[in-house]
Amino acid sequence: MRFLDKHLKEWVVQGDAILARPVETANFTELIVIPRQISITGEKVWRFSFNVPIIQPENMKKEHKKLYQHFKNMECQLDWKGFLRRTPVFKIDPLLQALSKHIPSIQENDQIAAMLNSDTEILNFAKRVRPEELRVSLFSLHAPVQTEDEYLKTVRQFYNRPDRIAWVIMIEKNFSAIMGNKRYERTLDEIFILGNLMARITKDISHRKLASSP
């Protein structure tokens, strides 16, 4: 994590994960990094989770349940269009369609996806990073689940009784074992900037909705 020192206030290793606190000017409060080796050559996929709290558990009230459910409709992911010259585009997360079969009140809302697609800086950094996966989701799970049935059951329970409102911006990137230090540092820097820019979008949309709510 020394390559990200200029962006971080502190970081610690806990098991397989790295927990980091960003500098005060960041748009998120915590970065969780989990590396996973995918080949015997040392190639790894790194998962970066940028946590963006909107309402902390101690401030959660009954009336915030509808806000959580409103924001849940906005979850989205990065996709690519084109063949030779691939262009990044944010779309509604297809998991929402699967969830809607179990939670009829879910109605897809592309507000966040549209804001991301209109931000040329974010799209340019998405092109540079070229992540294996990028998702904008609401915190919905307190612990990992093993099966699809477990996932649907747990998410449905949280949807009906949310204890917080927090966005998680997840970026997965494959790092080659032969990647040089300069390229490695540049890619980490670009991932941080991309996550931070997207955190600003989710914060802005959430706070505007909060301000207009009764």
Beta strands, then each sheet from edge to edge (+ up, - down):
strand 1: 8-14
strand 2: 17-22
strand 3: 30-37
strand 4: 44-55
strand 5: 76-81
strand 6: 87-92
strand 7: 133-138
strand 8: 165-175
sheet 1: 1+ 2- 3+ 4- 8+ 7- 5+ 6-
end
